[in-house]
Amino acid sequence: MLIPIEQLVFLCIGFFIIATLYSSVGFGGGSSYLALLTLVLTSFFAIRSIALVCNLVVVSGSTYLYFKNSHAKLKDFLPFVLASIPLAYIGATFRLKESVFFIILGCSLILSALFLAVQTVEIDKSKKEVEDYPNYLSYVLGAGIGLLSGLVGIGGGIFLAPVLNHLRWNKAIKIAALASFFILVNSVSGLFGLITSDSLSLPWRETICLVIAVLLGGQLGIRISLKKLSANGIKRVTALLVFVVGIRVLLVNGLSLF
């Protein structure tokens, strides 16, 4: 599968920018990778596969640095990932009809855009910074988001982080660390799901170029201080992009395939 060189260059630039911006706030960029890939690729197997691999590359470096700098503790993250790993694997093994895949993809992109937009709303400073919640909630959230991440090829952190910020599960930097780790394990699980269901499709030229782009962008982004970066502006622009492309996916790819 070869796409014109000018489109590949466009994708590489876009993926580099996305990786830089998303990694700086703990995400892998999967939703926006999917958004851009749907503009130039028609194979949804390739779209899912490339997005998962790029997610994995970005969040591997981010997760390492979060743990190295003591922003992450494995015992706090286990309930989320233990529930999400099998569900992400199961989701990735579903060989969805093309129309169903694009509808789920479009809806998930729109939801992720809304979640990002909501996350930029100023919180009430009078409320407690951290709230207490029952342990089972972590398993429920992990399982549900894990299944969705496997279905559409998104690591899931872009859904999980806004929910946890809204619930005031913990400090923002720890939520970012959890989102990064959550994306990592779900991307690995989803990748194995694609392999075992014979759904993995990685055109070598495109995959290599895009992996290099997100590797460079991810390493740059995670090294940008979270305190110095205006995450709200980034999220608003990204939310608009993902929302518009989500609508396009629904109207052009999803509904037209019935």
N, C-alpha and C positions, 0 to 999 in steps of 0.2 A: 504494500500500500504506500504509494508515493504521492505526496501532495506538492503543488508548485512551490518552488523555493521561496518566492515572495511571501506565501502564506506561512511557510515554516519559520521564516525570519520574524514575521508578525507574532506567531505563537511564542517563539523563544523570548522576545522582548516582553510580551504580556506575562508569560510565566515567571520571568525574572522579577518583574515589578510586583506581581501577586505574591510570590514567595517572600520577597523582602518585607512587604507590608504585613502579611498575615503572620509570618514567623515572629515579628516583633511584638505581637500580642498573644502568642501561644497557639496559633492555628497553623494548619498545614496548607490551606488554600484550595482544598478539594472542590468546593462548590464553584469557585471561579474558574478552576481548571476545566471543570465540566462545561461551564458556560462558554468558554472560548472554544473548546474542542467541538462542541455541537455546531459551531459556525463553519467548520472546515471539514469535519469527518462525518461520514454517514453510518459507519459501523458502530453500534452501541457497545459491542464487545470491546473494541479498541478504546472507545471513550472511557468505559469503566476501568479498563486495565491500566491505561496510561495515568489516569487520575489517581488511582491507588498507589502506583509506583512513585509518582511525584510527591504524593502526601507522605509516603514512607521516608523518602529522602530528606524532606524538609524537617519533619518532626523528630527524626532520629537525632540530628544535631541539637535541636532545641531541647529535647528531653534530657540529653546528656548534660547540657549546661545548667538546666534547672536543678537537677540532682546535685551537680557539682557545687552549686552555690547555695545548697540547703533550702531551696524553695519547695522541694518535693519530698514526701515521705511515703514509701511504698504501702505501709499499713493503712494509710488514709485513703489510698486509691483502689485498694484491692476489691472492695464491694462493687465498685463501678465496673472494673475490668473483668472480674470473674463472671459477672452476669452478661457483659457485652460480647466477650470473645465467642462463645458458642452461637449466639444469635447473629453476630456479624458473619460468621462462617456459613450459617444456614441461609441467611439472606443472599450471600454471594453465590450460593449453589443454585438458586432459582434461575432457570432459563426462561426469562420473561419474554412474552411476545413484544415485538418492537414497539407497538402502540402503547402497551401497558408500561413498558420501561420509560418511554418519553413522557408519559403523563405523570408517573411517579417522580421522575427527574424534575419536570417543570414545577410541580407542586412543592417539592422539597427545596428547590431554588428560591421560590417565592417565600416559603416559610423561613428559610435561612436569612433572606433579606429583611423580612419583618423582625426576626429575632435580633439581627444586628442593629436595626433602627431603634428598637425598643431599648436596647442596651445603652444607647447614647443618651437616653433621657436622664436628666439629673435626679439622683435619688434623694430621699428625704433624710437630711443629715441628723434629724432628731431621733431616728430609729437606731437600734443597735447595729453595730457593724457586722456581727455574726449571730445567727440564730441557731437554735438547737432543733434537730429533726430526728425522727426515728430511723434506725439503721436500714429498715426494709426499703425506705424511699431510695436509697442509693442503688439497691439491686433493681428496683423497678425502672428507674431512670436509665441505668446502664443497659438493661435488657432491651427496652423499647428503642433507644437511640442506636444501640448496636445492630438491631435488625434492620433499621432504616439505612444505616451506613453501609451494610453489606449489600442491600438491594440496589442502591444507586451509586456506590463507589465513592462515598464521602466518609472520611474518618469519623465524623460525628461530633467532633469538638465544637464546631460552629453552632450546633444545637444545644449541646450540654452547657457550655460556658454562660450563655445568656440566661438560661434557666437557673443555674446555680447562683449567678450574680443577683438575679431577681429574688431568690430565696435567701440570699445572704448566707450561703453555706460556709464561706470562709473569706479571707482576704483576697483581693483581686489577683495578686501575683500567684497565690497558691491555686486559685481557680484556673489561671492561665497555664500553670504547670500541669495540673490535672488534665486540662483539655489537650495539651500536647501529648501527654502520655496515653490518654484515651485514644487519640487519633492513631498513635503508633501501634498499639496492640490491635485495634480494629482494622487497620490497614493490613497488617500481617495476616490476621485471621481471614479477612476478606480476600486477600491474594491467594491464600491456600484454597479457599472456597472456589475461586475462579479456576485454579489449576485442576482441582479434583473433578470439577464439572465440565472440564474441557472447554471453558469459556474464555481462557486467557488469550488475549490478542495484543501483541506488542510489536508493531512494525519497527524494525530495528533502527532505521535512520531517524525517524521522528522521535522515538523513545530516547535514544542516546542524546540527541540535541536538547530535548526538553529536560531530561534529567540533569544535564550540565547546567542549564539555565536556572533550575530551581535549587540546585546545590549551591551555586554562587549567591543567589538571592537569599536563600535561607540562612546561610552563614552570615551574610551582611545584616539581615534583619534582626536575628536573635542577639546580635552584639550591640544593637541600638538600645540605649537605656529606655526602659519602659516609662520611667518618670519624665524623661525629656521629650518623649514622643507623644504627640496629640493623637491618641487612638480614636477619639470620637470623630474627628474629621475623616480619617481613613475609613472608618466603618460606615459612615454616611455615604461616601462616594461608592464604596464597594457594595453597599446595600442597594443603591440605585442601579448599578451595573447588573448585579445578580437578579434583581427584580425584573428589569427590562428583558434580559435574556430568558428568564424563566417563563415570562409571558410568551416570548417568541417560540420557545420550545413547545409550549402547549398548543399554540395556534398553528404553527407550521409543521412540526414533527409529530406531535401526539394526536391531536384531534383529526388531522388530515389522513391518518393511517387507518381509520375505522372503515 
